[in-house]
Amino acid sequence: MVNDIEQALDDAAQAQQHGADLVEFRVDTLFSGSGEPSEIDACLLLSKRSALPCIVTCRSAEEGGHYDGPDDARIALYEALGTSDHPPAYIDLEFSTWQRSANLRQKVLLGVAHKGQQKPGVTTRLILSHHNLEGRPADLIRTLAQMRQVEAAAILKIAYTARSIRDNLELFEILRDRDRPTIALGMGEPGLMSRVLAPKFGAFLTFASLRDNSTTAPGQPTIRDLLDRYRFRSITPSTNILGVVGWPVSHSLSPLLHNAGFEDVGFDGVYLPLPVAPSYEGCKASLTSLLDDPNLDLAGASITIPHKQHALRLAEELAWEIDDLASRASAANTIVRNTDSIEVHNTDIEGITSPLVSMLGDLSGARVLILGAGGAARAAAFAMLEHDAIVHATNRSQDNLDTLCAHLNTIAPVPWDQRHTTNAQIIINTTTVGMSTGPAPDESPIDLHACSNLPDNAVVFDTVYAPRDTPLLRQARTIGLRTVGGIEMFIEQAARQFSLWTEHDAPRQHWRELLEEHS
Ligand code: NAP
């Protein structure tokens, strides 16, 4: 967004240093169409002094931009740019404007390269674009067919707000059917996939912002995330797609770990956040669409809140292979797609036992209190029972606690309001209390000061990993109890997923360093 010429030129130079190939100057905040010649001069200067080849776009207010001046003035700007001594590589014009009149089209053609161009040396190419901020346009197919009839359009661009991750599949279809260089992007968080996977499906370009706060459309990644986290330059048509299915997932650290791991072991894959709204139907529709798409190469997924039980139910319904631990714990956190089959696993269980066994050795006979009754609680309870511990569980909602205890009938329920009477040697928090994106980030699910029966050598394990240090862990340390953080579980469960997908050991040490840096 150009507010200040020098700043915009400096940003273009920085974008080049960060690895961009092209820069788009959005001049609709600068150019008002008032007829003031200095406005045109300012845009000419941008094109002349840009460190990178550029697109100049004066986006109309109708399609999400700021320009609400007369069309004539905007087209005169494009003509001045296209016929200048330092023309931009591209200008971007909305198809809706193009359609408005033959007179306007004629004027646009004066400033861009096309077959009938009379003026020698005009090199600026026309990007003909269509945006819809509400969602998928009802007349998308017809609009695209009409846009394809515009011969002078060197590049076609379609961008609309993605309502679900399934919208990306149609955008990929548009790219595969292209008759010329094409850009097809989903705006908003569910559309991230279309932005990152542009090279897999042969898109002409993707957009990234220089800074978090300088995006020109919702859902744009930063150039650092695109190039470093998602390894954009290594994505090819054969790249495997993986991701974390959950709600919310935008803050998940799984993409950071798995993508770095893929780089370390040379696995051709990219791992993305896959936001799926919290219902079984949503989970089923999204997962089956992604898995059934013959061109996506979805190789696997992590499943997180609130879909772990949904994933198991789906596996039962569709007769996928269910790993013994996932089946007995009634929750799955991993999908693995093989050539002829789909498997679900639960790696949370080993993620829980492995740090406790490392700290305490034998867990048999240990008294354990589990806080919570969701997917992680099932995994924790199941894991502890596998090691012959004596398991009690407590949960805010009695119904969910009863369901957990009915499922694993050797667990004893403790009413939520009596949890402070516990004499457990191991307390495991599996509620979302204390989680930065959860319901009560500054709270603890139990007040350890009020637990007068706790042994001095008790261990407090908080499965929450964001933040690394939760209110519960801090309180445990202040009264001298040993602690295990959710990071340990997070690394272990992710490491097992990583091995299932890549057949390589996970780079645990590298992951620890990354988590130190990012949390
Ligand atoms: P889930 O199935 O949605 O269960 C959430 C649990 O939190 C339920 O027992 C729920 O109680 C309880 N809860 C929510 N808000 C509460 C509140 N205000 N007060 C008391 N209890 C509350 O989620 P999940 O998959 O089990 O995950 C739960 C936690 O485990 C998350 O914090 C997640 O980060 C962590 N986890 C960590 C790892 C790791 O690798 N470290 C892996 C998996 C999960 P109700 O039944 O009353 O709603």
Boltz pocket constraint, residues with backbone or C-beta under 6 A from the ligand:
constraints:
  - pocket:
      binder: B
      contacts: [[A, 304], [A, 305], [A, 306], [A, 308], [A, 348], [A, 351], [A, 371], [A, 372], [A, 373], [A, 374], [A, 375], [A, 376], [A, 377], [A, 395], [A, 396], [A, 397], [A, 400], [A, 401], [A, 429], [A, 430], [A, 431], [A, 432], [A, 433], [A, 435], [A, 438], [A, 439], [A, 440], [A, 445], [A, 462], [A, 463], [A, 464], [A, 465], [A, 466], [A, 486], [A, 487], [A, 489], [A, 490], [A, 491], [A, 493]]
      max_distance: 6.0
